[in-house]
């Protein structure tokens, strides 16, 4: 997750040209912290944190 997010941030990203990845860009731009973790019980945990 983190490597995909970093690669999107490093390249010149035009959201009208590519499919996919738009949600990751929004999450990264609108929050202070984003993390994803696959839990041992086969569940996904997505943390999006915005500090006041």
Biopython code that builds the backbone (N, CA, C, O; Angstrom):
import numpy as np
from Bio.PDB.StructureBuilder import StructureBuilder

atoms = [
    (1, "UNK", "N", (0.825, -1.194, 0.000)),
    (1, "UNK", "CA", (0.000, 0.000, 0.000)),
    (1, "UNK", "C", (0.867, 1.254, 0.000)),
    (1, "UNK", "O", (0.673, 2.156, -0.816)),
    (2, "UNK", "N", (1.807, 1.300, 0.906)),
    (2, "UNK", "CA", (2.653, 2.490, 1.034)),
    (2, "UNK", "C", (3.503, 2.700, -0.218)),
    (2, "UNK", "O", (3.692, 3.837, -0.651)),
    (3, "UNK", "N", (4.012, 1.625, -0.799)),
    (3, "UNK", "CA", (4.843, 1.771, -1.999)),
    (3, "UNK", "C", (4.012, 2.253, -3.190)),
    (3, "UNK", "O", (4.497, 3.047, -3.996)),
    (4, "UNK", "N", (2.777, 1.786, -3.309)),
    (4, "UNK", "CA", (1.886, 2.244, -4.380)),
    (4, "UNK", "C", (1.577, 3.726, -4.209)),
    (4, "UNK", "O", (1.582, 4.482, -5.181)),
    (5, "UNK", "N", (1.311, 4.135, -2.990)),
    (5, "UNK", "CA", (1.025, 5.537, -2.699)),
    (5, "UNK", "C", (2.230, 6.420, -3.012)),
    (5, "UNK", "O", (2.076, 7.496, -3.590)),
    (6, "UNK", "N", (3.416, 5.978, -2.638)),
    (6, "UNK", "CA", (4.631, 6.746, -2.918)),
    (6, "UNK", "C", (4.894, 6.855, -4.416)),
    (6, "UNK", "O", (5.321, 7.908, -4.890)),
    (7, "UNK", "N", (4.646, 5.782, -5.166)),
    (7, "UNK", "CA", (4.879, 5.834, -6.607)),
    (7, "UNK", "C", (3.896, 6.782, -7.286)),
    (7, "UNK", "O", (4.265, 7.458, -8.247)),
    (8, "UNK", "N", (2.654, 6.847, -6.809)),
    (8, "UNK", "CA", (1.685, 7.784, -7.372)),
    (8, "UNK", "C", (2.078, 9.229, -7.080)),
    (8, "UNK", "O", (1.864, 10.111, -7.912)),
    (9, "UNK", "N", (2.645, 9.472, -5.916)),
    (9, "UNK", "CA", (3.033, 10.831, -5.529)),
    (9, "UNK", "C", (4.266, 11.308, -6.287)),
    (9, "UNK", "O", (4.429, 12.511, -6.489)),
    (10, "UNK", "N", (5.130, 10.403, -6.709)),
    (10, "UNK", "CA", (6.376, 10.787, -7.367)),
    (10, "UNK", "C", (6.189, 11.067, -8.853)),
    (10, "UNK", "O", (6.901, 11.903, -9.409)),
    (11, "UNK", "N", (5.264, 10.402, -9.500)),
    (11, "UNK", "CA", (5.088, 10.592, -10.936)),
    (11, "UNK", "C", (4.118, 11.738, -11.205)),
    (11, "UNK", "O", (3.330, 12.113, -10.338)),
    (12, "UNK", "N", (4.184, 12.289, -12.413)),
    (12, "UNK", "CA", (3.213, 13.303, -12.825)),
    (12, "UNK", "C", (1.893, 12.588, -13.059)),
    (12, "UNK", "O", (1.727, 11.879, -14.052)),
    (13, "UNK", "N", (0.972, 12.775, -12.156)),
    (13, "UNK", "CA", (-0.271, 12.012, -12.170)),
    (13, "UNK", "C", (-1.403, 12.875, -12.700)),
    (13, "UNK", "O", (-1.757, 13.881, -12.085)),
    (14, "UNK", "N", (-1.969, 12.496, -13.825)),
    (14, "UNK", "CA", (-3.149, 13.162, -14.374)),
    (14, "UNK", "C", (-4.327, 12.223, -14.175)),
    (14, "UNK", "O", (-4.411, 11.200, -14.855)),
    (15, "UNK", "N", (-5.246, 12.539, -13.258)),
    (15, "UNK", "CA", (-6.344, 11.625, -12.949)),
    (15, "UNK", "C", (-7.290, 11.380, -14.116)),
    (15, "UNK", "O", (-8.049, 10.410, -14.091)),
    (16, "UNK", "N", (-7.267, 12.225, -15.132)),
    (16, "UNK", "CA", (-8.134, 12.016, -16.284)),
    (16, "UNK", "C", (-7.547, 11.011, -17.265)),
    (16, "UNK", "O", (-8.274, 10.469, -18.098)),
    (17, "UNK", "N", (-6.250, 10.753, -17.183)),
    (17, "UNK", "CA", (-5.603, 9.831, -18.108)),
    (17, "UNK", "C", (-5.589, 8.394, -17.614)),
    (17, "UNK", "O", (-5.661, 7.468, -18.422)),
    (18, "UNK", "N", (-5.499, 8.187, -16.310)),
    (18, "UNK", "CA", (-5.355, 6.838, -15.772)),
    (18, "UNK", "C", (-6.598, 6.406, -15.014)),
    (18, "UNK", "O", (-7.276, 7.216, -14.382)),
    (19, "UNK", "N", (-6.879, 5.120, -15.092)),
    (19, "UNK", "CA", (-7.916, 4.543, -14.242)),
    (19, "UNK", "C", (-7.240, 3.958, -13.019)),
    (19, "UNK", "O", (-6.160, 3.376, -13.121)),
    (20, "UNK", "N", (-7.854, 4.106, -11.889)),
    (20, "UNK", "CA", (-7.309, 3.551, -10.662)),
    (20, "UNK", "C", (-6.321, 4.485, -9.995)),
    (20, "UNK", "O", (-5.628, 5.262, -10.652)),
    (21, "UNK", "N", (-6.271, 4.393, -8.676)),
    (21, "UNK", "CA", (-5.329, 5.188, -7.916)),
    (21, "UNK", "C", (-5.866, 6.529, -7.457)),
    (21, "UNK", "O", (-5.244, 7.194, -6.629)),
    (22, "UNK", "N", (-7.020, 6.940, -7.985)),
    (22, "UNK", "CA", (-7.564, 8.248, -7.607)),
    (22, "UNK", "C", (-7.910, 8.303, -6.131)),
    (22, "UNK", "O", (-7.636, 9.299, -5.462)),
    (23, "UNK", "N", (-8.502, 7.252, -5.627)),
    (23, "UNK", "CA", (-8.880, 7.217, -4.213)),
    (23, "UNK", "C", (-7.677, 7.326, -3.301)),
    (23, "UNK", "O", (-7.734, 7.987, -2.264)),
    (24, "UNK", "N", (-6.589, 6.678, -3.684)),
    (24, "UNK", "CA", (-5.360, 6.764, -2.896)),
    (24, "UNK", "C", (-4.832, 8.190, -2.866)),
    (24, "UNK", "O", (-4.365, 8.663, -1.830)),
    (25, "UNK", "N", (-4.906, 8.870, -4.000)),
    (25, "UNK", "CA", (-4.441, 10.254, -4.053)),
    (25, "UNK", "C", (-5.305, 11.148, -3.166)),
    (25, "UNK", "O", (-4.779, 12.003, -2.453)),
    (26, "UNK", "N", (-6.621, 10.959, -3.204)),
    (26, "UNK", "CA", (-7.510, 11.753, -2.354)),
    (26, "UNK", "C", (-7.227, 11.493, -0.878)),
    (26, "UNK", "O", (-7.133, 12.428, -0.083)),
    (27, "UNK", "N", (-7.094, 10.226, -0.519)),
    (27, "UNK", "CA", (-6.819, 9.893, 0.878)),
    (27, "UNK", "C", (-5.516, 10.534, 1.346)),
    (27, "UNK", "O", (-5.439, 11.043, 2.464)),
    (28, "UNK", "N", (-4.508, 10.510, 0.507)),
    (28, "UNK", "CA", (-3.214, 11.070, 0.877)),
    (28, "UNK", "C", (-3.281, 12.593, 1.006)),
    (28, "UNK", "O", (-2.661, 13.162, 1.904)),
    (29, "UNK", "N", (-4.024, 13.254, 0.124)),
    (29, "UNK", "CA", (-4.088, 14.711, 0.138)),
    (29, "UNK", "C", (-4.990, 15.251, 1.242)),
    (29, "UNK", "O", (-4.750, 16.346, 1.751)),
    (30, "UNK", "N", (-6.025, 14.501, 1.622)),
    (30, "UNK", "CA", (-7.004, 15.003, 2.586)),
    (30, "UNK", "C", (-6.722, 14.607, 4.025)),
    (30, "UNK", "O", (-7.383, 15.106, 4.936)),
    (31, "UNK", "N", (-5.764, 13.728, 4.253)),
    (31, "UNK", "CA", (-5.479, 13.269, 5.608)),
    (31, "UNK", "C", (-4.023, 13.538, 5.972)),
    (31, "UNK", "O", (-3.190, 13.828, 5.113)),
    (32, "UNK", "N", (-3.745, 13.434, 7.254)),
    (32, "UNK", "CA", (-2.372, 13.592, 7.733)),
    (32, "UNK", "C", (-1.649, 12.249, 7.805)),
    (32, "UNK", "O", (-0.420, 12.197, 7.739)),
    (33, "UNK", "N", (-2.403, 11.179, 7.937)),
    (33, "UNK", "CA", (-1.813, 9.836, 8.044)),
    (33, "UNK", "C", (-2.754, 8.822, 7.404)),
    (33, "UNK", "O", (-3.958, 8.828, 7.663)),
    (34, "UNK", "N", (-2.199, 7.958, 6.574)),
    (34, "UNK", "CA", (-2.958, 6.875, 5.948)),
    (34, "UNK", "C", (-2.143, 5.603, 6.093)),
    (34, "UNK", "O", (-0.949, 5.588, 5.796)),
    (35, "UNK", "N", (-2.787, 4.535, 6.550)),
    (35, "UNK", "CA", (-2.091, 3.251, 6.614)),
    (35, "UNK", "C", (-3.083, 2.129, 6.344)),
    (35, "UNK", "O", (-4.280, 2.254, 6.606)),
    (36, "UNK", "N", (-2.563, 1.044, 5.821)),
    (36, "UNK", "CA", (-3.365, -0.132, 5.508)),
    (36, "UNK", "C", (-2.674, -1.338, 6.116)),
    (36, "UNK", "O", (-1.450, -1.467, 6.064)),
    (37, "UNK", "N", (-3.477, -2.217, 6.691)),
    (37, "UNK", "CA", (-2.915, -3.428, 7.289)),
    (37, "UNK", "C", (-3.880, -4.587, 7.069)),
    (37, "UNK", "O", (-5.088, -4.454, 7.266)),
    (38, "UNK", "N", (-3.328, -5.720, 6.659)),
    (38, "UNK", "CA", (-4.109, -6.952, 6.535)),
    (38, "UNK", "C", (-3.976, -7.686, 7.859)),
    (38, "UNK", "O", (-2.870, -8.045, 8.261)),
    (39, "UNK", "N", (-5.098, -7.913, 8.542)),
    (39, "UNK", "CA", (-5.077, -8.547, 9.855)),
    (39, "UNK", "C", (-5.019, -10.061, 9.732)),
    (39, "UNK", "O", (-5.321, -10.618, 8.676)),
    (40, "UNK", "N", (-4.634, -10.716, 10.803)),
    (40, "UNK", "CA", (-4.457, -12.171, 10.785)),
    (40, "UNK", "C", (-5.774, -12.913, 10.587)),
    (40, "UNK", "O", (-5.769, -14.055, 10.126)),
    (41, "UNK", "N", (-6.894, -12.295, 10.924)),
    (41, "UNK", "CA", (-8.190, -12.956, 10.751)),
    (41, "UNK", "C", (-8.824, -12.638, 9.395)),
    (41, "UNK", "O", (-10.044, -12.695, 9.245)),
    (42, "UNK", "N", (-7.978, -12.301, 8.401)),
    (42, "UNK", "CA", (-8.390, -12.057, 7.015)),
    (42, "UNK", "C", (-9.217, -10.783, 6.829)),
    (42, "UNK", "O", (-9.913, -10.638, 5.825)),
    (43, "UNK", "N", (-9.144, -9.871, 7.783)),
    (43, "UNK", "CA", (-9.835, -8.592, 7.632)),
    (43, "UNK", "C", (-8.838, -7.521, 7.217)),
    (43, "UNK", "O", (-7.634, -7.656, 7.436)),
    (44, "UNK", "N", (-9.351, -6.461, 6.617)),
    (44, "UNK", "CA", (-8.536, -5.324, 6.199)),
    (44, "UNK", "C", (-8.766, -4.169, 7.160)),
    (44, "UNK", "O", (-9.890, -3.936, 7.604)),
    (45, "UNK", "N", (-7.709, -3.454, 7.477)),
    (45, "UNK", "CA", (-7.803, -2.296, 8.359)),
    (45, "UNK", "C", (-7.185, -1.097, 7.641)),
    (45, "UNK", "O", (-5.982, -1.072, 7.381)),
    (46, "UNK", "N", (-8.013, -0.111, 7.327)),
    (46, "UNK", "CA", (-7.560, 1.120, 6.701)),
    (46, "UNK", "C", (-7.718, 2.239, 7.716)),
    (46, "UNK", "O", (-8.825, 2.511, 8.179)),
    (47, "UNK", "N", (-6.612, 2.888, 8.063)),
    (47, "UNK", "CA", (-6.617, 3.986, 9.022)),
    (47, "UNK", "C", (-6.369, 5.285, 8.275)),
    (47, "UNK", "O", (-5.366, 5.434, 7.577)),
    (48, "UNK", "N", (-7.296, 6.223, 8.430)),
    (48, "UNK", "CA", (-7.129, 7.564, 7.874)),
    (48, "UNK", "C", (-7.267, 8.533, 9.036)),
    (48, "UNK", "O", (-8.306, 8.576, 9.695)),
    (49, "UNK", "N", (-6.222, 9.308, 9.288)),
    (49, "UNK", "CA", (-6.203, 10.191, 10.450)),
    (49, "UNK", "C", (-5.985, 11.634, 10.000)),
    (49, "UNK", "O", (-5.092, 11.928, 9.206)),
    (50, "UNK", "N", (-6.830, 12.529, 10.532)),
    (50, "UNK", "CA", (-6.702, 13.967, 10.287)),
    (50, "UNK", "C", (-6.576, 14.658, 11.629)),
    (50, "UNK", "O", (-7.464, 14.552, 12.474)),
    (51, "UNK", "N", (-5.469, 15.370, 11.828)),
    (51, "UNK", "CA", (-5.239, 16.073, 13.083)),
    (51, "UNK", "C", (-5.901, 17.442, 13.032)),
    (51, "UNK", "O", (-5.895, 18.104, 11.994)),
    (52, "UNK", "N", (-6.465, 17.861, 14.145)),
    (52, "UNK", "CA", (-7.123, 19.179, 14.243)),
    (52, "UNK", "C", (-6.126, 20.253, 14.572)),
    (52, "UNK", "O", (-6.495, 21.421, 14.694)),
]
sb = StructureBuilder()
sb.init_structure("model")
sb.init_model(0)
sb.init_chain("A")
sb.init_seg("    ")
for serial, (resi, resn, name, xyz) in enumerate(atoms, 1):
    if name == "N":
        sb.init_residue(resn, " ", resi, " ")
    sb.init_atom(name, np.array(xyz, "f"), 0.0, 1.0, " ", f" {name:<3s}", serial, name[0])
structure = sb.get_structure()
